[in-house]
Amino acid sequence: MGVTLVSRNAFLFPGQGAYADGALGALRRQRPEVDDVFAEIDRALEAHGVPAVAGRLLGADAPTLAELLDGDPVLLQLALYGTDVVLYRILTGAGVQPDVLLGHSLGEIAALVAAGAFSVGDGAVIVSERTAVLRPLDGLGAMTSLATNRGRAAALLAVMDLAGLAVAVDNGPEQVVVSGPLADLDRLEDVARRIGVALTRLRSPYPFHNSLLAPAADDFGRRIQHVRQRPLRARVHSPILGRAYHDLDDLPALLARHFTMPVGFQDAVRDLHGRGVRTWVECGARAALTSLVRSIVPGVVTVAPLDGRRAPGETLAGAVATLRPASPPTPAPPAPSVAPAVTPPAAAMPALGRDDLVADLREFYAQALEYPVDVLTADAELEADLGVDSLKQTELLTRLGERYGFGALPDDFRITELNTLDRIASLIVRLTAAPAPDAGTTGAVAALPAATLPALGRDDLVADLREFYAQALEYPVDVLTADAELEADLGVDSLKQTELLTRLGERYGFGALPDDFRITELNTLDRIADLVRRLRPVAV
């Protein structure tokens, strides 16, 4: 019997370029969500002293992309943002649930709104302020797309000694965007043409993702620091930060830093693909991001509900029909509220034979460790030969539980016995072939479905954690106080702690741990309770 990967989906939120002439008006005639979202946007903008936008964007005389680029960049940015939120609301309302949200540049604001970090209205205010702080910098620079890879583009900039230019966006194996002063871009483009690199000067009035925008970034941060930040209720992966956001982040400050930091879209797509994302859904007009995804990870499923090739109603119906089998049709509340992510059935992914499984593990570990795949042979010892310590190995094994759908590691697993990919493949084959263990098995603590686990207050949550850890560790409940340090006071080593945190992901329904979690920061049940409350998709 082959091993089956668990398929997940990502919703993509585009930024620049994702405007289709007349698309919002056509969609409005079929879907009430358009008026609903833009009413929220207009209320917030008017309260902030900014003119309403719905009347200008949704009517028969809505401006074209060319008109917006030339005359009203604020309106264009709000149109892009509003379209992203509308499509998210339509899809989730139809029962299509994302496992992760991924924004591209400006699209990160819409992704955070979809995840509940900001209200729809506050997101519109952030977009408006973003454009306002850039106005004094008109003429400072621009952006050029090059048909080459990141390494070659960086080498070209270095050879030409164009310090003002930066590789601003890495969109894929054959597309990067460079930003900087106009004169430097002119020189770069001249050389690129002579060496046969195709290019396009983008109609961007500013050199985004470049240190030239540092003054605007500081101003932007000050302007939006008052915006209320709410708990995240869905995973949002940032191609700019190279990680998922979490509730301890100062989101307004990070959004300001986006002005000067590069967008690693290619790395983000590869990372999420390595975590089992196989379906990519564009929550914006056109199909720019899904086209890039196919160039980065060929063979995946991509869906663009507003691709411009057919009427919006037809493309939306097709998108929902494509996606629904992988997502149970549980209606989701409108943004900013986000329903818990649903893990699609494992049957959506192809079964792997033993050789294919080892090959897939080699690719997974190569991406996760940033090692050449050649060194990750089936019999190479992860620590002795490759220097991968036990904590990193445990983290990767946890991610494999998500990837292949076997969940938590066995209670009796020993990291020293899983020291090669060959042995890990044997474990996966055994776990995916075996029937689910009985909840009453000695040493096992039953995972409670998130949908049926009652909402817990904080005190009740700590009490539940004490019972869970007492049973798993075979300790008296009395010694597991909220502030007892797990290793220093109770002798629970970091490997066991990581394993138990993984099992809590099942118990409380929050899935994988954050990419940037540190076991040393989760050294008491009190701190673990804070983590559970932050990550769990329903109230605790």
C-alpha positions in Angstrom: 0.0 0.0 0.0 1.4 3.4 -0.9 1.8 6.4 1.5 -0.6 9.2 0.9 0.3 12.9 1.3 -2.2 15.2 2.9 -3.2 18.0 0.5 -3.7 21.5 1.8 -4.7 24.7 0.1 -3.4 28.3 0.1 -5.3 31.4 -0.6 -3.1 34.0 -2.5 -3.7 37.7 -2.1 -2.1 39.7 -5.0 -1.0 43.3 -5.0 0.1 45.4 -7.9 -1.3 44.5 -11.3 -4.3 42.6 -10.1 -6.9 44.9 -11.5 -9.2 43.9 -14.3 -11.2 46.7 -16.1 -14.9 46.3 -15.3 -14.5 43.2 -13.1 -15.8 44.6 -9.9 -18.9 46.1 -11.5 -19.6 42.8 -13.3 -19.1 40.8 -10.0 -21.3 43.3 -8.2 -24.3 42.5 -10.4 -24.1 38.8 -9.3 -22.8 38.9 -5.7 -24.0 41.0 -2.7 -20.6 40.6 -1.1 -19.2 43.4 -3.3 -21.5 46.0 -2.0 -21.1 44.7 1.6 -17.3 44.9 1.6 -17.1 48.3 -0.1 -19.7 49.7 2.3 -17.4 48.8 5.1 -14.5 50.3 3.3 -16.3 53.5 2.6 -17.5 53.9 6.2 -14.0 53.6 7.5 -12.5 55.9 4.9 -15.1 58.7 5.4 -14.5 58.5 9.2 -10.8 59.0 8.4 -11.4 62.0 6.2 -10.9 60.1 2.9 -13.5 60.2 0.1 -15.6 57.1 -0.5 -14.6 54.8 -3.3 -17.5 52.5 -4.1 -19.3 55.0 -6.4 -16.2 55.4 -8.5 -15.2 51.7 -8.7 -18.4 49.8 -9.0 -20.4 51.7 -11.6 -20.5 51.3 -15.4 -18.1 54.1 -15.8 -15.4 52.7 -13.5 -11.9 53.8 -14.5 -9.5 51.6 -16.5 -6.2 50.4 -15.1 -4.4 52.9 -17.3 -6.5 55.7 -15.9 -5.9 54.7 -12.3 -2.2 54.4 -12.8 -1.9 57.8 -14.4 -4.3 59.7 -12.2 -5.5 58.0 -9.0 -3.0 55.6 -7.3 -5.0 55.8 -4.0 -8.1 54.5 -5.7 -6.2 51.8 -7.5 -4.7 50.5 -4.3 -8.1 50.4 -2.6 -9.6 48.6 -5.6 -6.9 45.9 -5.4 -7.5 45.5 -1.6 -11.2 45.5 -1.9 -11.2 42.9 -4.7 -9.0 40.6 -2.6 -11.4 40.8 0.4 -14.5 40.4 -1.7 -13.2 37.2 -3.3 -12.1 35.8 0.1 -15.5 36.4 1.5 -17.3 34.8 -1.5 -15.1 31.7 -1.4 -15.3 31.1 2.3 -19.0 31.9 2.3 -19.4 29.0 -0.2 -17.6 26.6 2.2 -14.1 26.8 0.7 -11.7 27.0 3.7 -8.0 27.9 3.4 -5.2 26.2 5.4 -2.9 29.2 5.0 -3.1 32.7 3.6 -0.2 34.2 1.5 -0.1 37.8 0.5 2.2 39.4 -2.1 3.5 42.8 -1.2 0.3 45.0 -0.8 -1.7 41.8 -0.7 -0.3 41.0 2.8 -2.7 43.7 4.2 -5.7 41.8 2.7 -4.3 38.5 4.0 -4.1 39.9 7.5 -7.6 41.3 7.3 -8.9 37.9 6.1 -7.2 36.3 9.1 -8.9 38.7 11.5 -5.9 40.7 12.5 -7.6 43.9 11.3 -11.2 44.8 10.4 -12.1 45.4 6.7 -12.4 49.1 7.4 -9.1 49.3 9.3 -7.4 47.5 6.4 -8.7 50.2 4.0 -7.3 52.9 6.3 -3.9 51.2 6.3 -4.0 51.0 2.5 -5.0 54.7 2.2 -2.2 55.8 4.6 0.3 53.6 2.7 -0.4 55.5 -0.5 -0.5 58.9 1.2 3.0 58.6 2.7 4.4 57.8 -0.8 3.1 60.9 -2.6 6.1 63.1 -1.6 8.4 60.6 -3.2 6.9 60.8 -6.7 9.7 60.4 -9.3 12.2 58.9 -6.8 12.4 55.6 -8.7 10.6 52.7 -10.3 10.7 48.9 -10.8 11.8 46.6 -13.7 10.9 43.0 -14.1 13.7 40.8 -15.4 13.3 37.3 -17.0 16.1 35.8 -15.0 16.7 34.3 -11.6 17.6 35.9 -8.3 21.3 34.9 -8.3 22.0 36.2 -11.8 20.1 39.5 -11.1 22.1 40.1 -7.9 25.4 39.3 -9.7 24.5 41.7 -12.5 23.8 44.5 -10.0 27.1 43.8 -8.2 29.2 43.8 -11.4 27.6 47.0 -12.6 28.2 48.6 -9.1 24.6 49.9 -9.0 24.3 50.2 -5.2 21.0 52.1 -5.4 19.3 49.1 -7.0 17.9 46.1 -5.1 16.4 42.8 -6.0 13.0 43.7 -4.7 10.9 40.7 -5.5 11.9 37.1 -6.3 8.8 35.8 -8.1 10.2 32.5 -9.5 12.9 30.7 -11.3 12.7 33.1 -14.3 11.3 36.3 -12.9 12.7 38.9 -10.5 11.9 42.5 -10.0 14.5 45.1 -9.4 13.8 48.5 -7.9 15.8 51.8 -7.5 16.6 55.2 -9.0 15.4 55.8 -12.6 18.9 56.5 -13.9 20.3 53.2 -12.5 17.3 51.3 -13.9 18.0 52.8 -17.3 21.6 51.6 -17.1 20.6 48.1 -16.0 18.0 47.8 -18.7 20.5 48.7 -21.4 23.0 46.0 -20.2 20.2 43.4 -19.8 19.0 44.0 -23.4 22.6 43.5 -24.7 23.0 40.2 -22.9 19.7 38.9 -23.9 17.7 39.2 -20.7 14.0 40.1 -21.4 12.7 42.9 -19.3 9.6 45.1 -18.6 9.6 48.5 -16.9 6.6 48.2 -14.6 4.1 51.0 -14.2 5.0 51.5 -10.6 5.6 55.1 -9.5 7.8 54.1 -6.6 10.8 51.8 -5.9 9.1 49.4 -3.6 11.1 47.0 -1.3 14.1 49.3 -1.5 15.9 51.3 1.2 15.1 54.4 -0.7 11.6 54.2 0.9 13.0 54.2 4.5 11.7 57.8 5.2 8.2 56.8 4.0 8.3 53.6 6.0 9.0 55.6 9.2 6.1 57.9 8.5 3.8 55.0 7.6 4.6 53.3 10.8 3.7 56.4 12.8 0.4 56.9 10.9 -0.9 53.4 11.5 0.4 52.6 15.0 -3.0 53.4 16.4 -4.8 50.8 14.3 -6.3 48.1 16.6 -4.6 44.7 16.1 -6.7 41.7 16.8 -5.8 38.0 17.4 -5.0 36.1 14.3 -7.6 33.4 13.6 -5.8 31.8 10.6 -2.2 31.2 9.6 -0.7 34.0 7.4 2.6 33.3 5.9 4.6 36.4 4.9 7.0 36.2 1.8 8.6 39.3 3.2 9.4 38.0 6.7 10.0 34.5 5.5 7.7 33.1 8.3 4.2 33.1 9.6 2.9 36.0 11.5 1.9 35.5 15.2 0.1 37.5 17.8 3.2 38.7 19.5 4.1 40.6 16.3 3.7 44.4 16.2 1.8 44.2 12.9 1.7 47.9 12.1 5.5 48.2 12.6 6.1 45.1 10.4 3.8 46.5 7.6 5.9 49.7 7.7 9.1 47.6 7.3 7.7 46.0 4.1 8.6 49.2 2.2 12.3 48.4 2.4 12.4 44.5 2.7 12.4 42.2 -0.4 9.6 39.8 -1.2 10.7 36.2 -1.3 7.6 34.8 -3.0 9.5 31.9 -4.6 10.9 30.7 -1.2 7.4 31.1 0.4 5.8 28.9 -2.2 8.5 26.3 -1.9 8.2 26.3 1.8 4.4 25.9 1.8 4.6 23.2 -0.9 7.0 21.4 1.4 4.3 21.5 4.0 1.8 19.8 1.8 0.1 22.7 0.0 -1.0 21.4 -3.4 -3.9 23.7 -4.3 -3.4 27.5 -4.8 -6.3 29.8 -5.0 -6.0 33.4 -6.3 -8.1 35.9 -4.2 -7.8 38.7 -6.7 -8.4 39.7 -10.3 -6.4 38.0 -13.1 -4.2 35.0 -12.4 -0.7 36.5 -11.9 0.2 34.7 -8.7 -1.2 31.3 -9.7 0.9 31.5 -12.9 4.0 32.2 -10.8 3.1 29.2 -8.5 3.0 26.9 -11.5 6.5 28.0 -12.6 7.9 27.4 -9.1 6.2 24.0 -8.3 4.8 22.5 -11.5 2.0 20.0 -11.3 0.0 21.6 -8.5 -3.7 22.7 -8.8 -4.3 26.4 -9.3 -7.6 28.2 -9.3 -8.2 31.8 -10.4 -11.9 32.6 -9.8 -11.6 36.1 -11.5 -9.1 35.3 -14.3 -10.8 37.7 -16.8 -11.2 35.0 -19.5 -14.9 34.3 -18.6 -17.8 36.0 -16.9 -17.2 36.2 -13.1 -20.2 34.1 -12.2 -19.0 31.3 -14.4 -15.4 31.3 -13.1 -16.6 31.5 -9.5 -18.9 28.6 -9.9 -16.1 26.6 -11.4 -13.7 27.5 -8.7 -16.1 26.5 -5.9 -16.9 23.2 -7.7 -13.2 22.5 -8.0 -12.4 23.3 -4.4 -15.4 22.0 -2.5 -14.4 18.3 -2.6 -11.2 19.3 -0.7 -13.1 21.4 1.9 -16.3 20.5 3.7 -18.9 23.1 3.0 -19.1 24.7 6.4 -20.1 28.4 6.0 -17.5 30.8 7.3 -18.3 34.2 8.8 -17.2 37.2 6.7 -13.8 38.8 7.2 -12.3 39.6 9.6 -13.6 36.4 11.3 -12.0 33.3 9.8 -13.3 29.8 10.5 -10.9 27.1 11.5 -8.8 25.7 8.6 -10.0 22.3 7.4 -7.5 19.6 6.5 -8.6 18.2 3.2 -8.9 14.4 2.9 -5.7 12.5 2.3 -7.3 10.8 -0.7 -6.8 14.1 -2.6 -3.1 13.3 -2.9 -1.5 10.5 -4.9 -0.2 7.4 -3.1 3.6 7.0 -3.0 5.6 3.8 -3.4 8.6 3.2 -1.1 11.1 4.7 -3.6 8.9 7.7 -4.4 8.5 8.2 -0.6 12.2 8.3 -0.1 12.6 10.7 -3.0 9.9 12.9 -1.6 11.6 12.9 1.8 14.9 13.9 0.2 13.2 16.9 -1.4 11.4 17.8 1.8 14.5 17.7 4.0 16.6 19.5 1.3 14.1 22.4 1.3 13.7 22.5 5.0 17.4 22.4 5.8 18.6 24.3 2.7 20.9 21.4 1.8 21.7 20.1 -1.7 19.4 17.2 -2.3 22.4 15.1 -3.4 23.8 14.9 0.2 20.5 13.7 1.6 21.0 10.1 0.6 18.7 7.5 2.1 21.4 6.2 4.5 23.1 9.4 5.5 22.9 9.9 9.2 21.1 13.2 10.0 23.2 14.2 13.0 26.5 12.3 12.5 26.9 13.0 8.8 24.8 16.1 8.2 24.9 18.0 11.5 21.1 18.1 12.1 20.5 18.2 15.8 17.8 16.3 17.6 15.5 19.3 18.1 15.5 20.1 14.4 14.9 16.4 13.6 11.9 16.3 16.0 10.5 19.5 14.4 10.8 18.0 10.9 9.2 14.8 12.0 6.3 16.8 13.4 5.9 18.5 10.0 6.0 15.1 8.3 3.0 14.1 10.5 1.1 16.9 8.8 2.5 16.1 5.4 1.5 12.4 5.4 -1.4 12.6 7.7 -0.2 10.3 10.5 -0.5 13.0 13.2 1.5 12.7 16.4 4.6 10.5 16.8 4.3 7.3 18.8 4.7 7.6 22.5 7.7 5.3 22.4 9.6 6.9 19.5 13.3 7.5 19.9 14.9 10.2 17.8 18.2 8.2 17.8 16.4 5.4 16.0 15.2 7.7 13.2 18.6 8.9 12.2 18.3 8.3 8.4 15.7 9.0 5.7 15.4 5.3 5.1 14.3 4.7 8.7 12.0 7.6 8.6 10.4 6.2 5.5 9.9 2.9 7.3 8.2 4.8 10.2 5.8 6.6 7.8 4.9 3.4 6.0 4.1 1.8 9.4 2.1 4.7 10.8 0.1 5.3 7.7 -0.8 1.6 7.3 -1.7 1.1 10.9 -5.3 1.6 12.2 -5.8 4.5 14.5 -4.9 3.7 18.1 -7.6 3.2 20.7 -8.1 6.2 22.9 -7.7 4.0 25.9 -4.2 2.8 25.0 -1.8 3.1 27.9 0.1 6.3 27.9 -2.0 7.9 25.2 -4.1 11.0 25.8 -7.1 11.2 23.6 -7.2 14.1 21.0 -10.4 16.0 21.4 -11.9 17.3 18.2 -11.7 21.1 18.2 -15.3 21.3 17.1 -16.5 19.3 20.1 -14.1 20.4 22.8 -15.9 23.0 24.9 -14.7 26.5 25.1 -12.4 26.8 28.1 -11.7 29.8 30.2 -8.0 30.4 31.0 -8.2 28.7 34.4 -10.0 25.7 33.0 -7.4 25.5 30.2 -4.5 25.4 32.7 -6.4 22.7 34.7 -6.8 20.7 31.5 -3.2 21.1 30.6 -2.2 19.9 34.1 -4.3 16.8 33.6 -2.9 16.2 30.1 0.8 16.5 31.2 0.2 14.5 34.3 -1.2 11.6 32.3 1.4 11.8 29.6 4.3 12.0 32.0 2.8 9.8 34.7 3.4 12.6 37.2 1.1 13.5 40.1 -1.1 16.5 39.1 0.0 18.4 42.2 3.6 18.8 41.0 2.4 20.3 37.6 1.7 23.8 38.8 1.2 26.6 36.2 4.6 28.1 36.9 6.7 25.0 37.4 9.5 24.9 34.8 9.2 21.7 32.8 12.9 21.0 32.4 14.5 22.8 35.4 11.9 21.8 38.0 10.4 18.6 36.5 13.2 17.1 34.4 11.2 17.0 31.1 13.7 17.3 28.3 13.2 19.4 25.2 12.4 16.4 22.9 9.6 15.3 25.2 8.3 18.8 25.4 8.3 19.1 21.6 6.4 15.9 21.3 3.8 16.9 23.9 3.3 20.3 22.2 2.7 18.5 18.9 0.0 16.4 20.6 -1.6 19.5 22.0 -1.9 20.7 18.4 -4.2 17.7 17.9 -6.0 18.0 21.2 -6.9 21.7 20.8 -7.1 21.8 17.0 -4.4 24.3 16.2 -2.3 21.9 14.1 1.4 22.6 13.6 3.5 24.8 15.9 4.6 28.2 14.5 7.8 28.2 12.4 9.6 30.4 14.8 8.6 28.8 18.1 11.3 28.3 20.7 11.0 25.4 23.2 12.9 27.4 25.8 10.1 30.1 25.7 7.4 27.5 26.4 8.9 26.2 29.7 5.8 26.4 31.9 2.1 25.4 31.6 1.2 29.0 32.0 3.2 30.0 28.9 1.8 27.0 27.0 -1.7 28.1 27.9 -1.0 31.5 26.3 0.2 29.7 23.1 -2.9 27.5 23.0 -5.2 30.5 23.3 -3.3 32.3 20.5 -3.2 29.4 18.1 -6.5 27.6 18.7 -9.0 28.3 15.9 -11.9 28.4 18.2 -12.3 30.2 21.6 -10.6 28.8 24.6 
